[in-house]
Amino acid sequence: MLQAFAKVLVLSLVVFATMGNVFAPEKPLKEVIRENQRMIKKSIRELEKEIRALETNQKKLEADIKKHAKMNQMVMI
């Protein structure tokens, strides 16, 4: 899933980079690539952080469910 997102992000960045800026001088291709790679890596880090947070939350919820099930508090579940 992350690879598909990264591919879409790269394609959108390439399209954006090729559009250019009318008022600013054109950036060298290496600089554009470097900026795009930074944005991609940042997006991947943010997604991985969200995934970790969701997994942690899931583990907490599973532990709570087990705890309440042992105490026969089915209303909480």
C-alpha positions, 0 to 999 in steps of 0.5 A: 500500500505504501509503495502504491501511495509513493508511486502516485505521489511521485507521479503527482510531484513530477507533473507539478515539477514539470509545470514550472513556475512562471516568475522564478528561475527554473531549478536544476533537475537534481534539486527538483529530484532532491526536493521530491525525494525529501517530500516522499520520505517525509510522507512515508514517515508520517504514514508509518507513524500513523500506522504505529499509532493505530496498531498501538491503539488496536492492542490497547483496545484488544487488551481492554476487551479481554480484561472486561470479558474476564470480568464478565462485563459484556456491556463494556464490550 
